[in-house]
Amino acid sequence: MSYRNQRILIILSFTIIPIALLFVFAYLPVVNMFRYSFTDWNGYSKTFEYVGFENYKSIFTDPKYFSVFKVSLYYFFATFAQMGLALYFATILSFKVKGKNFFKGILFFPYLLNGVAIGFIFLFFFKPDGTFDTVLQALGLDFLIQKWLLNPHIINVSLAGASVWRYMGFNFIVFLGAISSISKDIYEASDIDGANRWHQFRHIILPSIKRIVQLNIILSISGAISAFDIPYIMTGGSNGSNTFVIQTVDVAFKYGKVGLASAMAVVLLFIVVTVTLIQQFFVKEDK
Amino acid sequence: MQAAKPTVRKSARSHTLRYTAAAILKYASLTIGALAALIPIVVVLFASLKTGGEYSSTGPLTPPGNWLNFDNYTKAFVNGKMLVGFMNTMIILIVSIIGATLTGSMIAYILSRFQFRGKKLLLGAFLLATLIPSVTTQVATFQIINDLNLFNTRLAPIVLYLGTDIIAVYIFLQFLDTIAVSLDESAMLDGASYFKIYFRIILPLLLPAVVTVVIIKGVSIYNDFYTPFLYMPKTSLQVISTALFKFKGPYGSQWEVICAAIIITIIPTLIAFLSLQKYIYNGFAQGSEKG
């Protein structure tokens, strides 16, 4: 077969399956979601009515639907603690430390764990007289003991804490990789100039990993807005821990309001895409 | 000269003092970090080895009396049908990973080596899809799976893992840039077909990228809860995540059994981590650059 015909054959045969999968499972759902969002479909009837912007109106006017975005704020602020810890540990472990690989492994390991296992681990951790209460008692900090998962004012802090525990290792390993790619000569030169560790962090490490830190912050923001796993497994969204995604899933699959749930998903998609586009814009500016 | 001497010594001493203080602070913070990462898991291990009576009479930080009491493990493994979970997870994992490696490397090969009309558009379509968080579109994806008659079959998660996995395409694309085109060209001079070039030259050279894809996909599939929970509620199709989740109801008060189930779920992850550490670090550091 000539290379010309071969070329056509290979392009067609190698792209048809990936393209079909991409369109059916990545784009078609988005298109359908927009369509459903203007209907009152319940998910199983053969027929549905177009209701215009009714669904969107109820999301933005009924505080029951929109107020859950408040919960995202807890995950959003937890993101900064997570980045700070990851950056701190990545920086000190990029210098000479005894037991480097040991600490690196332990700090990263939680990220690899099964989401359901993490949910249960933290149910056990936060339950009354559980691990956390016992540790606080042992440290003589009894007065700090709370109903971690029952008090609506604290529950989201507890859940966001579990989320930091889960994802910190990922940011840590990414930052560590970025820091280790900085040439050793630069540190040596700065040592000669009398720079201390803080100067090195401030003027060498931070500027060279600025982009990857930004990228991780933006990714975590999208993650905070679409928080689902941990609160769903641990509390099912009770006691004021309901997130927007848990609510969307419940509205669609528990209450059979696919039209309304689609509108909620469109709103969420819109927010996440906006955040991502802002990030892309900033990253480009930087280059 | 003489006057300068003591000041030098003094500043040297305060220098070492500062360094010691910094070192103590450094190791203290590392230890606290390590304890914070470990304690939540270790207490679960403790509880999983305790008898029912022992569990209710001792605190979570107390080690078990008998380190070889595996009763809870048998109970969790048998009653929780965890073997079914492992089998289904393995099947889905293997098929999805092979599928993702093949489809991902094929489309990457085409996009990196051939010029054709619509190529930019195609690349853009794959790029744009990374912006869609799949958790937001499940409402509509569910109907598609249903219409394709894939609901409650192992194919449902498999096609979803394949169809929405764009990161593999990126890892392959990036890696293909480092493989010299002259290799393809010299093979063509020998009369090799494009298919032969892909299977004999490109695919074997992509091996390091395949390792990265296997790790990233493997971890995300093993740990995914949402997809199997939503698309395969049938008990005979439960995966490890959904099998574990089912402990929530009936074993609500028997924490020692739940803890055994948690540890059973963690063991494969721990083994994989200890044996593939280096690849895992590299894999995630590389994969993230595409994020």
HADDOCK unambig.tbl for C-alpha pairs under 7 A between the chains (distance, minus, plus):
assign (segid A and resid 6 and name CA) (segid B and resid 194 and name CA) 6.92 0.50 0.50
assign (segid A and resid 11 and name CA) (segid B and resid 110 and name CA) 6.23 0.50 0.50
assign (segid A and resid 14 and name CA) (segid B and resid 106 and name CA) 5.44 0.50 0.50
assign (segid A and resid 14 and name CA) (segid B and resid 107 and name CA) 5.99 0.50 0.50
assign (segid A and resid 15 and name CA) (segid B and resid 107 and name CA) 5.51 0.50 0.50
assign (segid A and resid 18 and name CA) (segid B and resid 103 and name CA) 5.83 0.50 0.50
assign (segid A and resid 18 and name CA) (segid B and resid 107 and name CA) 6.81 0.50 0.50
assign (segid A and resid 21 and name CA) (segid B and resid 163 and name CA) 4.47 0.50 0.50
assign (segid A and resid 22 and name CA) (segid B and resid 163 and name CA) 5.11 0.50 0.50
assign (segid A and resid 22 and name CA) (segid B and resid 164 and name CA) 6.48 0.50 0.50
assign (segid A and resid 25 and name CA) (segid B and resid 141 and name CA) 6.80 0.50 0.50
assign (segid A and resid 25 and name CA) (segid B and resid 160 and name CA) 6.58 0.50 0.50
assign (segid A and resid 25 and name CA) (segid B and resid 163 and name CA) 5.53 0.50 0.50
assign (segid A and resid 25 and name CA) (segid B and resid 164 and name CA) 6.30 0.50 0.50
assign (segid A and resid 26 and name CA) (segid B and resid 129 and name CA) 6.42 0.50 0.50
assign (segid A and resid 26 and name CA) (segid B and resid 163 and name CA) 6.80 0.50 0.50
assign (segid A and resid 26 and name CA) (segid B and resid 164 and name CA) 5.79 0.50 0.50
assign (segid A and resid 29 and name CA) (segid B and resid 137 and name CA) 6.01 0.50 0.50
assign (segid A and resid 29 and name CA) (segid B and resid 140 and name CA) 4.92 0.50 0.50
assign (segid A and resid 29 and name CA) (segid B and resid 141 and name CA) 5.12 0.50 0.50
assign (segid A and resid 30 and name CA) (segid B and resid 137 and name CA) 6.27 0.50 0.50
assign (segid A and resid 32 and name CA) (segid B and resid 140 and name CA) 6.12 0.50 0.50
assign (segid A and resid 33 and name CA) (segid B and resid 140 and name CA) 5.37 0.50 0.50
assign (segid A and resid 103 and name CA) (segid B and resid 34 and name CA) 6.51 0.50 0.50
assign (segid A and resid 106 and name CA) (segid B and resid 34 and name CA) 6.06 0.50 0.50
assign (segid A and resid 106 and name CA) (segid B and resid 37 and name CA) 6.67 0.50 0.50
assign (segid A and resid 107 and name CA) (segid B and resid 34 and name CA) 6.12 0.50 0.50
assign (segid A and resid 107 and name CA) (segid B and resid 37 and name CA) 6.19 0.50 0.50
assign (segid A and resid 110 and name CA) (segid B and resid 37 and name CA) 6.90 0.50 0.50
assign (segid A and resid 112 and name CA) (segid B and resid 219 and name CA) 6.54 0.50 0.50
assign (segid A and resid 112 and name CA) (segid B and resid 269 and name CA) 6.99 0.50 0.50
assign (segid A and resid 113 and name CA) (segid B and resid 223 and name CA) 6.81 0.50 0.50
assign (segid A and resid 113 and name CA) (segid B and resid 266 and name CA) 6.62 0.50 0.50
assign (segid A and resid 113 and name CA) (segid B and resid 269 and name CA) 6.80 0.50 0.50
assign (segid A and resid 114 and name CA) (segid B and resid 222 and name CA) 6.97 0.50 0.50
assign (segid A and resid 114 and name CA) (segid B and resid 223 and name CA) 4.18 0.50 0.50
assign (segid A and resid 115 and name CA) (segid B and resid 223 and name CA) 5.71 0.50 0.50
assign (segid A and resid 115 and name CA) (segid B and resid 224 and name CA) 6.96 0.50 0.50
assign (segid A and resid 115 and name CA) (segid B and resid 225 and name CA) 6.86 0.50 0.50
assign (segid A and resid 116 and name CA) (segid B and resid 225 and name CA) 6.90 0.50 0.50
assign (segid A and resid 116 and name CA) (segid B and resid 241 and name CA) 5.97 0.50 0.50
assign (segid A and resid 116 and name CA) (segid B and resid 244 and name CA) 6.85 0.50 0.50
assign (segid A and resid 116 and name CA) (segid B and resid 245 and name CA) 6.30 0.50 0.50
assign (segid A and resid 117 and name CA) (segid B and resid 262 and name CA) 5.38 0.50 0.50
assign (segid A and resid 121 and name CA) (segid B and resid 40 and name CA) 6.41 0.50 0.50
assign (segid A and resid 121 and name CA) (segid B and resid 41 and name CA) 6.79 0.50 0.50
assign (segid A and resid 121 and name CA) (segid B and resid 44 and name CA) 6.89 0.50 0.50
assign (segid A and resid 125 and name CA) (segid B and resid 40 and name CA) 6.25 0.50 0.50
assign (segid A and resid 130 and name CA) (segid B and resid 60 and name CA) 6.42 0.50 0.50
assign (segid A and resid 131 and name CA) (segid B and resid 60 and name CA) 5.65 0.50 0.50
assign (segid A and resid 131 and name CA) (segid B and resid 61 and name CA) 6.89 0.50 0.50
assign (segid A and resid 173 and name CA) (segid B and resid 281 and name CA) 6.76 0.50 0.50
assign (segid A and resid 173 and name CA) (segid B and resid 285 and name CA) 6.47 0.50 0.50
assign (segid A and resid 174 and name CA) (segid B and resid 285 and name CA) 4.75 0.50 0.50
assign (segid A and resid 174 and name CA) (segid B and resid 288 and name CA) 7.00 0.50 0.50
assign (segid A and resid 177 and name CA) (segid B and resid 285 and name CA) 6.01 0.50 0.50
assign (segid A and resid 252 and name CA) (segid B and resid 139 and name CA) 6.60 0.50 0.50
assign (segid A and resid 258 and name CA) (segid B and resid 139 and name CA) 6.91 0.50 0.50
assign (segid A and resid 262 and name CA) (segid B and resid 139 and name CA) 6.32 0.50 0.50
assign (segid A and resid 265 and name CA) (segid B and resid 136 and name CA) 5.25 0.50 0.50
assign (segid A and resid 265 and name CA) (segid B and resid 137 and name CA) 6.59 0.50 0.50
assign (segid A and resid 268 and name CA) (segid B and resid 136 and name CA) 6.80 0.50 0.50
assign (segid A and resid 269 and name CA) (segid B and resid 132 and name CA) 6.96 0.50 0.50
assign (segid A and resid 269 and name CA) (segid B and resid 136 and name CA) 6.28 0.50 0.50
assign (segid A and resid 273 and name CA) (segid B and resid 131 and name CA) 6.14 0.50 0.50
